[in-house]
Structures are given as structure tokens and as C-alpha cells.
């Protein structure tokens, strides 16, 4: 699970539905992104959109994503 996305979303007090709508995707697809079952190699377009939605720098999301991938490989 991409805990960092859940944390960003909860800190912003956004629902999954709201984030999905802002990204232009279905709620189910966004839920799969948070769960780590979709976008295992997150593309730059999604990183950019997430950066806009959560008002965080793109580099922060990239760093979080690299940490998530490192942890995923350990399991």
C-alpha cells in the first residue's frame, strides 16, 4: 500500500472519490493506485497531477515512490 498517498489524502481531508475526480480517473482505479496494484511504475503525468492535487512538489512524490518501491521489494 502506498501509505504516503493515503497520508497526503487524509491530511488534505479529501476522499478517494474527490482525488479520483481531480485526476480524471475512476474511484476504483485510484483505490488500486493507493493499494499498489495499479501504476506500479507511476508515470510522470500521474506524478504531476498528484502534485497539483496534494500541493506537494513533484520531487517529493518521486522520492516517496522510490521509498515505496524499495519497501515493496523487501517483502
C-alpha positions in Angstrom: 0.0 0.0 0.0 1.2 3.5 -0.8 0.8 4.9 2.7 2.2 8.2 1.6 -0.8 8.8 -0.8 -3.2 7.8 2.0 -1.4 10.3 4.3 -1.5 13.1 1.8 -5.2 12.5 1.1 -6.1 12.3 4.8 -4.1 15.4 5.7 -5.9 17.3 2.9 -9.2 15.9 4.2 -10.0 14.5 0.7 -12.0 11.4 -0.1 -10.7 8.9 -2.7 -13.7 9.9 -4.8 -12.6 13.5 -4.8 -9.0 12.7 -5.6 -10.0 10.4 -8.4 -12.3 13.1 -9.9 -9.5 15.6 -9.8 -7.2 13.1 -11.5 -9.8 12.3 -14.2 -10.0 8.6 -13.3 -12.5 6.3 -11.5 -12.6 6.0 -7.8 -11.9 2.3 -8.2 -8.7 2.9 -10.2 -7.5 5.5 -7.7 -8.1 3.0 -4.9 -5.9 0.5 -6.8 -3.2 3.1 -7.1 -3.2 3.6 -3.4 -3.2 -0.1 -2.8 -0.2 -0.5 -5.2 -2.0 -2.8 -7.6 -2.0 -0.3 -10.4 0.6 2.1 -11.7 3.4 0.1 -10.2 5.7 2.3 -12.3 4.0 5.6 -11.8 4.2 7.7 -14.9 5.2 11.4 -14.8 1.8 12.6 -15.9 0.2 11.0 -12.8 3.0 12.3 -10.6 2.3 15.8 -11.9 -1.4 15.6 -11.3 -0.9 14.2 -7.8 1.5 17.0 -7.1 -1.2 19.5 -8.1 -4.0 17.8 -6.1 -2.0 17.5 -2.9 0.0 20.7 -3.3 3.4 19.0 -2.8 6.4 19.2 -5.1 6.7 16.5 -7.8 10.2 15.6 -6.4 8.6 14.7 -3.0 6.2 12.3 -4.7 9.1 10.8 -6.7 11.1 10.3 -3.5 8.2 8.8 -1.7 7.6 6.5 -4.7 11.2 5.3 -4.7 11.0 4.6 -0.9 7.7 2.7 -1.5 9.3 0.6 -4.2 12.3 -0.2 -2.0 10.0 -1.4 0.8 7.9 -3.4 -1.6 10.9 -5.3 -2.8 11.8 -6.3 0.7 8.5 -8.0 1.3 
